[in-house]
Amino acid sequence: MKQSQLFTRTSKEAPADAESANAKYLVQAGFVDQLTAGVYTYLPLGLRVLRKIQNIVREEIDAIGGQEILMPGLTPKKVWEDTGRWDSIDVLFRLEGAGNKEYALAATAEDIVTPLIKQFAQSYKDFPVLVYQISDKFRNELRAKSGILRGREFNMKDLYSFHLTQEGFDEFYEVAKGAYLKVYERCGLQAIVTKASGGDFTKKFSHEFQVETEAGEDTIYIDKETGEASNKEVVEEADWDNTDKYEIKKTIEVGNIFPLESRFSNAIDFKVPDENDHQTEIIMGSYGIGPSRVMGSIVEVMHDDRGIIWPKSVAPFAVHLISLSSKTDQKKIDGEAERIYKELTKSRVEVLWDDRADVSAGAKFADSDLIGIPLRLVVSDKTLDQDSVEWKERASTEMEMVGLGDIKAKVEDWAQA
């Protein structure tokens, strides 16, 4: 894509109310635009990143047997009444439609997915059932904060599993845990599996996936003897400052998995006959990853004072090609840049070409650092005098000259590494 055709622009000034790195840089670099508190438009660069994260999630969940569906965001009051949650979820957006019928915007999907599966899974032979969706959720948060980390509208992948035995559920729970770790690794994040309370659904423990950062809003405790991580809720209050026993870290939660037991299936009398024709309760699990939250977390962990540092796997483009103004032969510079652009694009390397004619070299470099594309290639009078292109990776301070005839092969090797 040519940057001159990108309708969005970077900004020299960070949003006045930006409290976090992702709130600052994603807006400033033109990835998202804030419509109102906790509600964002994903602009072309931001949508490319979000979709790449979604695709990583989709690939890993498909690999463990998940079947993708898409459920409505507008939901009738009855499904929430059936599970006893119409009045108990304090962040539920409630609204009235035609004919005085009441609805809610989906804040979560247990109440919707359980009756859906009940329609189709009517025999023990139909289990286990593993379904997931990637969709927007809506929560009437009292105070939306930290950019896209905690919004009133956000993107979520929610997977639900349905089992006839505790053993079957336990086995899949561990499989899902492994799949989640693969997702985060592919997104460039080192997630820590963290024990958490079971919340409202079970007396058992659940698990969160936490990423270490000084900007984190959570605190986790890693037992120095066992290596087991726990969140603050499952640590004795007397040990909250016990640095002899625990390594204490600031973190951001990027996902969670937890047992639902038969809380939602029993609420709608969802049982099936087993092979001996005995009615069997359905055991459920819930597994959530917020692609938009992962995106914000990546920025929190991977940035410097100049901007974002995207990992290759989710960057909006792999290469930021910059052609500078010439003092002698602009056609030569533009022609060589266009040749590289077409050559790399033909090789399926994603390239953003900063071809803007009225922007100084300093401004182009500042925009490149702010946007954070992993590899920067510069074509200028200086580089062409050496029949070369300047090569610099965003995460490095080192620069080198690469011959014009070598650039395609070197970029292809780099992209695959």
C-alpha positions in Angstrom: 0.0 0.0 0.0 1.2 3.5 -0.8 1.2 5.7 2.3 0.1 8.7 0.2 -3.2 6.8 -0.3 -3.8 6.1 3.3 -6.6 8.4 4.4 -5.5 8.5 8.1 -2.6 10.5 9.4 -0.2 10.3 12.4 -0.4 13.0 15.0 2.5 14.7 16.8 0.4 15.1 20.0 -0.8 12.2 22.1 -4.5 12.3 23.3 -4.9 14.5 26.3 -6.6 11.8 28.3 -4.2 8.9 27.3 -3.3 7.0 30.5 -1.5 4.1 28.9 0.9 3.4 26.1 -1.7 1.7 23.9 -4.1 4.6 24.4 -1.4 7.0 23.4 0.3 5.3 20.5 -2.6 3.5 18.8 -4.4 6.8 18.4 -1.3 8.9 17.7 -0.1 6.5 15.0 -3.5 6.2 13.3 -4.5 2.6 14.3 -7.7 3.5 16.1 -9.9 6.5 16.7 -11.9 7.1 19.9 -15.6 7.7 19.2 -16.5 8.0 22.9 -15.1 6.6 26.2 -14.4 2.9 25.7 -15.5 2.8 22.1 -13.1 2.8 19.2 -13.1 2.7 15.4 -10.4 0.4 14.0 -8.7 2.3 11.2 -7.0 0.6 8.2 -3.7 -0.1 10.1 -5.4 -1.1 13.3 -7.9 -3.4 11.5 -5.0 -5.2 9.8 -3.4 -5.9 13.2 -6.7 -7.0 14.8 -7.5 -9.4 11.9 -4.0 -11.0 12.2 -4.5 -11.6 15.9 -8.0 -13.0 15.2 -6.6 -15.4 12.5 -3.9 -16.7 14.9 -6.6 -17.3 17.5 -8.8 -19.0 14.9 -6.0 -21.3 13.7 -5.2 -22.5 17.1 -8.8 -23.0 18.2 -9.6 -24.8 15.0 -6.6 -27.1 15.6 -8.1 -28.4 18.9 -11.5 -29.1 17.3 -13.3 -25.8 17.8 -16.2 -25.1 15.4 -16.7 -21.5 14.6 -20.2 -19.9 14.8 -21.4 -16.3 15.1 -24.2 -15.5 17.6 -26.3 -12.4 17.7 -25.1 -9.4 19.6 -28.7 -8.3 20.3 -30.3 -10.8 22.6 -33.8 -11.2 24.1 -34.5 -10.7 27.8 -35.8 -14.3 28.1 -32.4 -16.0 27.7 -31.0 -14.0 30.5 -34.0 -14.6 32.7 -33.7 -18.4 32.1 -30.3 -18.4 33.6 -31.2 -15.9 36.4 -28.8 -13.2 35.1 -31.0 -10.4 33.7 -30.8 -8.5 37.0 -27.5 -9.8 38.3 -25.0 -8.6 35.6 -24.3 -5.0 36.5 -22.6 -4.2 33.2 -25.4 -5.5 31.0 -26.6 -2.9 28.4 -30.4 -3.2 28.5 -32.7 -1.6 25.9 -36.3 -1.6 24.8 -37.3 -2.4 21.2 -40.5 -2.4 19.2 -43.6 -3.6 21.0 -42.0 -2.9 24.4 -39.8 -6.0 24.1 -36.7 -5.9 26.2 -33.2 -6.8 24.9 -29.6 -6.8 26.0 -26.4 -6.3 24.1 -24.3 -9.4 24.5 -21.8 -9.0 27.4 -20.9 -12.7 27.3 -22.4 -15.7 25.6 -23.0 -18.6 28.1 -26.7 -17.7 28.2 -27.0 -17.8 24.4 -24.8 -20.7 23.5 -26.3 -23.2 25.9 -29.8 -23.3 24.5 -28.3 -23.3 21.0 -26.3 -26.5 21.7 -29.4 -28.1 23.4 -31.2 -27.9 20.1 -28.6 -30.0 18.3 -26.8 -32.2 20.9 -29.5 -34.7 22.0 -27.5 -37.9 22.4 -24.4 -39.0 24.2 -22.9 -39.7 20.8 -23.0 -35.9 20.0 -20.4 -35.1 22.7 -18.1 -33.4 23.3 -19.2 -30.2 21.5 -16.7 -27.4 21.1 -18.0 -24.1 19.6 -16.5 -20.6 19.5 -17.1 -17.2 18.0 -15.1 -14.1 17.4 -17.4 -11.1 17.9 -17.9 -7.8 19.6 -19.1 -7.7 23.2 -20.7 -4.8 25.1 -20.3 -4.0 28.8 -21.5 -0.9 30.5 -18.3 -0.4 32.4 -18.5 2.3 35.1 -15.1 3.6 34.0 -13.7 2.6 30.6 -9.9 3.1 30.8 -6.5 2.1 29.5 -7.4 2.5 25.8 -8.5 -0.7 24.2 -7.6 -2.8 27.2 -10.9 -2.1 28.9 -13.6 -0.8 26.7 -17.4 -0.7 26.6 -17.3 -2.4 23.2 -14.5 -4.9 22.6 -13.6 -7.8 20.4 -13.7 -11.3 22.0 -13.1 -14.9 21.1 -15.2 -17.1 23.4 -15.0 -20.8 23.2 -17.5 -23.1 25.0 -17.0 -26.8 25.6 -19.8 -29.3 26.5 -18.9 -32.7 28.1 -20.6 -35.7 29.6 -17.9 -36.6 32.1 -15.6 -34.7 34.4 -12.7 -36.6 33.0 -13.5 -35.4 29.5 -13.8 -31.9 30.6 -10.5 -32.0 32.5 -8.7 -33.4 29.5 -9.9 -30.7 27.2 -9.2 -28.0 29.7 -5.5 -28.8 29.6 -5.6 -29.0 25.8 -7.2 -25.5 25.7 -4.6 -24.2 28.1 -1.9 -25.4 25.7 -3.6 -23.8 22.7 -3.8 -20.5 24.5 -0.1 -20.5 25.2 0.5 -21.1 21.5 -1.7 -18.1 20.6 0.2 -15.7 22.9 3.6 -17.0 21.8 2.7 -16.4 18.1 1.6 -12.9 19.0 5.0 -12.2 20.6 3.8 -12.4 24.2 5.2 -14.5 27.0 2.0 -15.4 29.0 2.1 -16.8 32.5 -0.6 -19.3 33.4 -2.0 -18.0 36.7 -4.3 -19.7 39.1 -7.5 -17.6 39.9 -10.6 -18.2 41.9 -13.6 -19.9 40.2 -15.7 -16.8 40.5 -19.5 -17.1 40.4 -19.6 -20.4 38.6 -17.6 -23.0 40.5 -15.8 -23.6 43.7 -12.8 -24.9 41.7 -9.9 -22.8 40.5 -9.9 -21.1 37.1 -6.9 -19.8 35.2 -5.8 -16.5 33.8 -3.1 -15.8 31.3 -1.0 -12.8 32.4 1.7 -10.9 30.6 4.3 -9.0 32.7 4.6 -5.3 32.3 5.2 -2.4 34.6 2.0 -0.8 33.2 -0.1 -3.8 34.3 -3.3 -3.3 36.2 -3.0 -6.7 37.9 -0.6 -8.2 40.4 0.4 -11.9 40.4 2.4 -13.9 42.9 4.9 -16.6 41.7 5.7 -19.1 44.5 9.5 -19.2 44.6 9.5 -22.8 45.7 6.9 -24.3 43.3 7.0 -21.8 40.4 3.1 -21.7 40.5 1.6 -18.3 39.7 -1.5 -17.0 41.5 -3.5 -13.9 41.3 -4.0 -11.7 44.3 -7.5 -13.2 45.1 -6.1 -16.7 45.8 -3.1 -15.5 47.9 -3.5 -15.0 51.7 -3.8 -11.3 52.5 -1.0 -11.6 55.0 1.3 -12.7 52.2 0.5 -9.8 49.8 3.9 -8.2 50.5 5.8 -11.4 51.2 8.8 -11.1 48.8 10.5 -14.0 50.6 7.9 -16.4 49.5 6.7 -14.9 46.3 8.1 -13.1 43.3 5.5 -10.3 42.8 4.9 -9.0 39.3 2.7 -6.3 37.6 0.8 -7.9 34.7 -2.0 -7.5 32.2 -4.6 -10.3 31.9 -4.9 -11.4 28.2 -7.3 -14.3 28.6 -8.9 -16.7 31.0 -10.4 -20.2 31.1 -12.7 -21.6 33.7 -15.0 -24.4 34.6 -18.8 -23.7 34.4 -19.7 -27.1 35.7 -23.5 -27.6 35.1 -24.5 -24.0 36.1 -25.9 -23.0 32.7 -27.0 -26.4 31.4 -29.1 -27.2 34.5 -30.7 -23.7 34.3 -32.4 -24.7 31.1 -32.8 -28.4 32.0 -30.2 -29.5 29.4 -29.5 -33.2 30.0 -29.0 -36.1 27.6 -29.4 -39.9 28.0 -26.1 -41.8 28.2 -25.5 -45.2 26.7 -27.5 -46.8 29.5 -30.3 -44.3 29.0 -29.6 -42.5 32.2 -30.1 -38.7 32.1 -26.7 -37.1 32.3 -25.8 -33.5 33.3 -23.8 -31.5 30.8 -20.5 -30.2 32.1 -19.3 -26.9 30.5 -16.2 -24.8 30.2 -15.6 -21.3 29.0 -12.4 -20.0 27.4 -12.0 -16.4 26.5 -9.4 -14.4 24.6 -9.9 -10.7 23.6 -8.1 -10.0 20.3 -8.5 -6.3 20.9 -7.1 -6.7 24.4 -4.2 -8.7 23.1 -3.6 -5.9 20.6 -3.4 -3.3 23.3 -1.3 -5.6 25.5 1.3 -6.0 22.7 1.7 -2.2 22.6 2.0 -2.0 26.4 4.8 -4.5 26.3 6.5 -3.6 23.0 7.1 0.1 22.7 9.7 2.7 23.3 9.6 6.5 23.6 9.3 6.8 19.8 6.4 4.5 19.3 5.2 0.9 18.8 7.4 -2.1 18.1 5.2 -4.7 16.4 6.2 -8.3 16.2 6.3 -9.6 12.6 3.3 -12.0 13.2 0.8 -9.2 13.8 2.3 -6.1 12.3 0.1 -4.2 9.8 2.9 -4.6 7.2 6.2 -6.4 7.3 8.2 -3.7 5.6 8.1 0.1 5.7 9.7 1.3 2.5 10.7 4.9 2.5 11.7 7.0 -0.5 13.4 10.3 0.4 13.5 13.5 -1.6 16.4 13.8 -4.0 18.7 16.8 -4.5 19.7 15.5 -8.0 17.4 12.8 -9.5 14.0 12.3 -7.9 12.9 10.0 -10.8 15.7 7.6 -10.0 14.8 7.4 -6.4 11.1 7.0 -7.0 11.7 4.5 -9.8 14.0 2.3 -7.7 11.5 2.4 -4.7 8.7 1.5 -7.0 10.7 -1.4 -8.4 11.4 -2.7 -4.8 7.8 -2.2 -3.9 6.5 -4.2 -6.8 9.1 -6.9 -6.4 8.4 -7.5 -2.7 4.6 -7.3 -3.2 4.8 -9.9 -5.9 6.6 -12.1 -3.5 3.7 -11.7 -1.0 5.7 -9.5 1.3 3.4 -6.8 2.8 4.8 -3.4 2.2 3.8 0.1 3.2 5.6 2.5 0.8 6.0 6.0 2.2 5.9 7.7 -1.2 4.8 11.1 0.1 6.5 13.8 -1.8 5.9 16.8 0.5 7.2 15.2 3.8 10.7 15.7 5.1 13.1 12.8 5.9 12.8 13.5 9.6 9.1 13.4 9.6 9.0 10.1 7.6 11.5 8.5 10.1 9.4 9.7 13.0 6.2 8.3 11.5 8.0 5.0 10.8 9.1 4.7 14.4 5.7 5.7 15.7 3.8 3.2 13.5 6.3 0.5 14.4 6.5 -1.7 11.3 9.2 -4.3 11.9 11.6 -3.6 9.0 12.4 -0.2 7.5 14.0 0.1 4.0 15.2 3.5 2.9 15.9 4.6 -0.7 17.8 7.9 -1.0 20.6 9.7 -3.0 23.0 8.3 -0.4 22.0 4.7 -0.7 21.8 4.7 -4.5 25.3 6.1 -4.7 26.3 2.8 -3.2 23.7 0.7 -5.2 22.1 -0.1 -1.9 19.1 0.3 0.3 19.4 1.2 4.0 18.1 -1.7 6.2 17.0 -1.1 9.8 14.8 -3.3 12.0 12.5 -1.3 14.4 13.6 -3.3 17.4 17.3 -2.6 16.7 19.6 0.4 16.7 21.8 -1.1 14.0 21.6 -0.1 10.3 23.3 -1.7 7.3 23.5 -1.2 3.6 22.1 -4.1 1.4 22.8 -4.3 -2.3 19.9 -3.6 -4.6 20.3 -7.0 -6.1 20.2 -8.7 -2.7 17.2 -7.0 -1.1 14.5 -9.3 -2.3 16.1 -12.5 -1.1 17.2 -11.0 2.2 13.7 -9.7 3.0 12.2 -13.0 2.1 14.6 -14.8 4.4 14.0 -12.3 7.2 10.2 -12.6 6.8 10.4 -16.4 7.2 12.7 -16.3 10.2 
